[in-house]
Amino acid sequence: MNNYNKKWIFLFVLSIVWGSSYILIKKSLEGLTPLQVGSLRVVFTTLTLLLVGYSTIKKVPKKKWKWIILTGYIGSFFPSFLFAFAQTEIDSGITAILNSLTPLATLVIGLCFFKLIIYKKQILGIIIGLIGSGLLVLESSSINPDQNYFFVGLILLASTFYAISLNMLKAHLQDVSPVAIALGNFLCILPPSILVLFFSGFESVNFSNRQFQTSIIYVIILSIVGSAFAKIIFNKLVQISSPIFASSITYTLPVVALMWGILDGEIMNVNQTLAALIILLGVYLSNKKSN
């Protein structure tokens, strides 16, 4: 299978996996604090990656470690906590929609610092995708006017971190194994995550509480599938495509997130559906090859 077909398959798989991550975070927060969700996610993900990729870490060149450390903190550590805190006030579907600003940040950062080449059709696709995301936000905010939109800033910050990490991965870690990158990222951020967990009041949690046990199960699923597995696939996607294509995942995953929201009792009307279709059009145009 050629890389063109692979990248679309990876995009579809990541859309399902990461689109489901927002509802998993929401459910995890029912029995855990944001600090506990973020830190436990890192701990469980690291353990999973160690089981499947321990041998790959020995092959990482020493000169690449500074980029693995940077992408670990920028692309995994801080976003894990930012999204957890944001979803204490904002619905999972809205969070996923706002995260669709990542391609715009990727474009700006890529142009300014990484000499990224962008075509007019890609710019048009990004703009259309952002319009669709904006329409989704407006419609959803009218349905849920009581949500605290000051927490939107946390999502925007996380999206910017993702964009920086994306460009670093493409520019400096192109020749490193996707599994080694993922494992290296999480090994680097494991110590501070354990420290955060220690000071989060985790030792005083009632481990026999049913809500706590259910939340732990959600965090484990989120870590194994939404972080470990997805991180490897995403690193491979970055290597066989462009940063803009890889970041366009944030256009498609809101559709999945909203579907989960409906199953969880959230409302999706006709206008939201139309906005979702506009987002998909933006994905297509932003990745259409230029003549």
C-alpha positions in Angstrom: 0.0 0.0 0.0 1.4 3.4 -1.0 1.8 6.3 1.5 -1.1 8.2 -0.1 -3.6 5.5 0.8 -2.0 4.8 4.2 -2.2 8.4 5.3 -6.0 8.5 4.7 -6.4 5.2 6.6 -4.4 6.6 9.5 -6.5 9.8 9.4 -9.7 7.7 9.6 -8.5 5.5 12.5 -7.2 8.5 14.5 -10.5 10.3 13.9 -12.3 7.5 15.6 -9.8 7.0 18.4 -9.2 10.7 19.3 -12.8 11.6 18.6 -13.7 9.2 21.3 -11.0 10.5 23.7 -13.1 13.5 24.7 -16.0 11.5 26.1 -13.5 9.3 27.9 -12.0 12.3 29.5 -15.4 13.5 30.5 -16.3 10.2 32.1 -12.9 10.0 33.8 -13.6 13.4 35.5 -16.7 12.0 37.2 -14.5 10.3 39.8 -11.1 11.9 39.4 -9.7 15.5 39.5 -8.2 17.0 36.3 -4.7 16.6 37.8 -5.3 13.0 38.5 -6.7 12.3 35.0 -3.8 14.0 33.3 -1.1 12.3 35.4 -2.6 8.8 35.4 -3.0 9.1 31.7 0.8 9.6 31.3 1.6 6.8 33.8 -0.6 4.2 32.1 0.5 5.3 28.6 4.2 5.0 29.5 3.7 1.5 30.9 1.8 0.4 27.8 4.5 1.8 25.5 7.3 0.1 27.5 5.6 -3.3 26.9 5.5 -2.8 23.1 8.5 -0.6 22.3 11.3 -1.1 24.9 13.8 -2.3 22.3 13.2 0.6 20.0 14.4 3.2 22.5 18.0 2.0 22.3 18.2 3.0 18.6 17.4 6.7 19.1 20.5 8.8 18.3 21.7 11.0 21.1 21.3 14.2 19.1 17.6 13.5 18.7 16.8 13.3 22.4 16.4 17.1 22.8 13.6 17.0 20.3 12.0 14.0 21.8 12.0 15.8 25.2 10.6 19.0 23.7 7.8 17.2 21.8 7.1 15.1 24.9 6.3 18.1 27.0 4.8 20.3 24.3 2.8 17.7 22.5 1.8 15.4 25.4 2.4 16.6 29.0 0.8 20.0 29.0 -2.1 19.2 26.6 -3.1 16.2 28.9 -3.7 18.6 31.8 -5.1 21.5 29.7 -7.8 19.3 28.2 -8.7 17.8 31.5 -9.2 21.2 33.1 -11.1 22.6 30.1 -13.6 19.7 30.2 -14.6 20.5 33.8 -16.5 23.4 32.3 -16.9 22.7 28.6 -18.7 19.8 26.9 -16.6 17.1 25.2 -18.0 18.0 21.7 -17.2 21.7 22.1 -13.7 20.9 23.2 -13.1 18.7 20.1 -14.5 21.5 17.9 -12.2 24.2 19.4 -9.2 21.9 19.0 -9.8 22.2 15.2 -7.8 25.5 15.4 -4.7 23.3 15.4 -4.2 23.4 11.6 -4.3 27.2 11.5 -1.7 27.3 14.3 0.4 24.6 12.4 0.2 26.7 9.2 1.4 30.0 10.9 4.1 28.3 12.9 5.3 26.2 10.0 5.5 29.3 7.7 7.3 31.4 10.3 9.8 29.0 11.8 10.0 25.8 9.7 9.9 27.0 6.1 6.7 25.0 5.4 5.4 25.2 1.8 1.7 26.0 1.6 -0.5 26.0 -1.5 -3.5 28.2 -2.1 -5.9 25.3 -2.0 -4.6 24.3 1.4 -5.2 27.8 2.8 -8.7 27.8 1.4 -9.4 24.4 2.9 -8.1 25.5 6.3 -10.3 28.6 6.2 -13.4 26.6 5.2 -12.7 24.1 8.0 -12.3 26.9 10.5 -15.6 28.5 9.3 -17.3 25.1 9.8 -15.7 24.8 13.3 -16.9 28.4 14.1 -20.4 27.6 13.1 -20.4 24.5 15.3 -19.1 26.5 18.2 -21.8 29.2 17.8 -24.6 26.7 17.4 -23.4 24.6 20.4 -23.0 27.7 22.6 -26.5 28.7 21.9 -27.7 25.3 23.0 -25.5 25.4 26.2 -25.3 29.1 27.2 -24.3 28.3 30.8 -20.9 26.9 30.0 -17.8 28.8 31.1 -16.1 29.9 27.9 -13.1 31.4 29.8 -11.8 27.8 29.7 -11.7 28.1 25.9 -8.2 29.6 26.4 -6.9 26.3 27.7 -8.0 24.5 24.6 -6.5 27.2 22.3 -3.2 26.9 24.3 -3.2 23.1 23.9 -3.9 23.5 20.1 -0.9 25.8 19.8 1.3 23.3 21.7 0.1 20.5 19.3 1.0 22.7 16.3 4.5 23.4 17.6 5.1 19.7 18.4 3.8 18.7 14.9 6.3 20.9 13.1 9.1 19.7 15.4 8.3 16.1 14.6 8.3 16.7 10.9 11.5 18.9 10.9 13.7 16.9 13.4 12.3 13.4 14.0 11.5 12.3 10.5 14.0 9.4 10.6 13.2 8.1 14.1 10.9 5.1 14.7 7.3 6.3 15.6 7.3 3.8 18.5 10.6 5.1 19.8 9.4 8.7 19.6 6.2 7.9 21.5 8.0 5.9 24.2 10.7 8.6 24.5 8.1 11.3 24.9 6.3 9.6 27.7 9.5 8.4 29.5 10.6 12.0 29.7 7.3 13.3 31.1 6.7 10.4 33.5 8.7 11.8 36.5 6.8 15.2 36.7 3.5 13.3 36.1 4.1 11.1 39.1 5.0 14.2 41.1 1.7 15.8 40.1 -0.2 12.7 41.0 1.5 12.6 44.4 0.4 16.2 45.2 -3.1 15.8 43.7 -4.5 14.1 46.8 -4.6 10.7 45.2 -3.4 8.9 48.3 -6.6 10.0 50.1 -8.9 8.6 47.4 -11.4 5.9 48.4 -10.3 3.1 46.1 -13.4 1.0 46.9 -15.7 3.8 45.6 -17.5 2.6 42.5 -17.3 5.9 40.7 -13.6 6.0 41.3 -13.1 2.5 39.9 -15.2 3.3 36.8 -13.2 6.5 36.2 -9.9 4.5 36.4 -11.2 2.1 33.8 -12.0 5.0 31.5 -8.5 6.5 32.1 -6.9 3.1 31.2 -8.8 2.8 28.0 -7.9 6.5 27.2 -4.2 5.7 27.9 -3.9 2.5 26.0 -6.0 3.4 22.9 -6.2 7.2 22.9 -2.6 7.9 23.9 -0.2 4.9 23.3 -1.7 3.4 20.2 -2.8 6.7 18.7 0.5 8.4 19.4 2.4 5.7 17.4 -0.1 6.0 14.5 0.1 9.8 14.6 3.9 9.9 14.5 3.8 7.6 11.5 1.2 9.8 9.8 3.4 12.9 10.3 6.4 11.1 8.7 4.5 10.0 5.6 2.5 13.2 5.1 2.7 16.9 5.8 2.1 18.7 9.1 -1.0 20.3 7.6 -2.5 16.9 6.7 -1.6 15.5 10.1 -3.2 18.4 11.9 -6.4 18.1 9.8 -7.3 15.3 12.2 -8.7 18.0 14.4 -11.3 18.7 11.6 -12.7 15.2 11.5 -12.6 14.1 15.2 -15.2 16.7 16.3 -17.7 14.8 14.2 -17.0 11.6 16.2 -16.9 13.5 19.4 -20.3 15.0 18.7 -21.8 11.6 18.0 -20.5 10.4 21.3 -22.1 13.5 22.9 -25.5 12.6 21.4 -25.2 9.1 22.9 -24.4 10.8 26.2 -27.4 13.0 26.1 -26.0 16.1 24.3 -28.0 17.7 21.5 -27.0 17.9 17.8 -29.3 19.7 15.5 -29.5 20.2 11.7 -27.2 23.3 11.8 -24.5 21.4 13.6 -24.7 18.6 11.0 -24.3 21.1 8.2 -21.3 22.7 10.0 -19.8 19.2 10.3 -20.1 18.7 6.6 -18.4 22.0 6.0 -15.5 20.8 8.2 -15.1 17.7 6.0 -15.0 19.8 2.9 -12.2 21.8 4.5 -10.3 18.6 5.1 -10.6 17.6 1.5 -9.5 20.9 0.1 -6.6 21.4 2.6 -5.1 18.1 1.4 -6.0 18.2 -2.3 -2.8 18.1 -4.4 -1.9 21.4 -6.2 -1.5 21.4 -9.9 
